[in-house]
Amino acid sequence: MQQTEHWDEDRYQELNTYFKVKIQHMLDSDPYIRDLQGQKNGLQLSDLIDRMSEREQELWSEFIRLDRIKLHRDMQNHLEGKGTPYSPQKGFGGSTDDGPSLW
């Protein structure tokens, strides 16, 4: 498949960790985001992305592109009986001690 030719596990891990920290920081420190959390409609992912810099939004797009590739690969491996089996509690990846946990 052509999509998987552009898979970069290290870059995916790097961006996953970056946004995990970035979003937690935004939730903890951005008054606008904190206000949205308390409103009736709540906080949407798009609200967080809109508050990011242009460069961070470009990185987010790269992360989402890689995440789609990862999902496709995980589903294909699942259907072919390869890799870590899908678990409703842990998704496709399960838990590993090799690095930081993914979302």
N, C-alpha and C positions, 0 to 999 in steps of 0.2 A: 504494500500500500504506500502511496506517495506521501501521505501525511506523516507516517512514522519515520520517513527519511530525515525529517527535521527535528526529531526528538533529541532533547539534551537533558539528561537526568540531572546533571550538576546544576545547570541553569534553573531547572524547575525547582530543585531543592532550595537554591539561593533565593529565588523570588518568593517561594512559599514562606520561608522564614522571614524575609523582609516584610511581607505584607501581614503576616501574623503579628509581628511586633508593631508595625505601623498602625494597624487598625486598633489594636489594644490601646496604644498610646492615644489615638484619636478619641476612643471611647472614654478614656480616663481624663483627658485634659481639654477637649474642645467643648466650650459651653454651648455652642449651637447644636452639636451632636447630642450632648447630654439633654438639652431641652427636647429634642425630637424623640428621644427614648421615652420620655414621659407623656408624650401626646397620644391622642386616641389612635391615630394611624401608625404610630410607632416609627421606628427608624428603618429605612430601606438601604440596601447595599448601594444603590445609586446615590443616596445622600452622602455616603462616605466617599465615594469616587469623585463626586462633584467638589468635595473639599480638598482633594489632592491637587498638587501642582501639575502642570502640563506634563512634565517629565515623568512624574509618578503615574499619571494616567496612561502614558505610553508603556511604561513598565507593566502596568496592570493589564493592558491589552496583550502584551507578550505573555504574561502569566496565564491569562485565560486561554490563549491559543495553545500553549503547552498543556494546560489542564484538559482541554478537549482531546488532544492527542493521547494523553495518559488515560483518560476514560475509555477511549476507543481501544487502546491496547489492552487495558485491563479487562474489558468486556470480551474482546477476541480471545484472550488467554483463558478466561473463564469458560467460554463456549468450547474451547479446544481442550479443556482439562489441564491447562498449564498454570504455573504460578500459584499464588496464594488463593485458595477458594474464597468466593464472596461470603461475607458474614453480615447480617443485618446490623450488628452492633459495631463492627469495625470496617465495613465496606470491603473493598477489594484488597487493600494493602495490609489489613491486620495491624499488628504492632511489631515494630522492629527495635532492636537495641543498637542498630547501626548509625542512627542519626536522630535529628529532631523529628517529632511526630508531625505528620501532615494534617491538614484540615480534612 
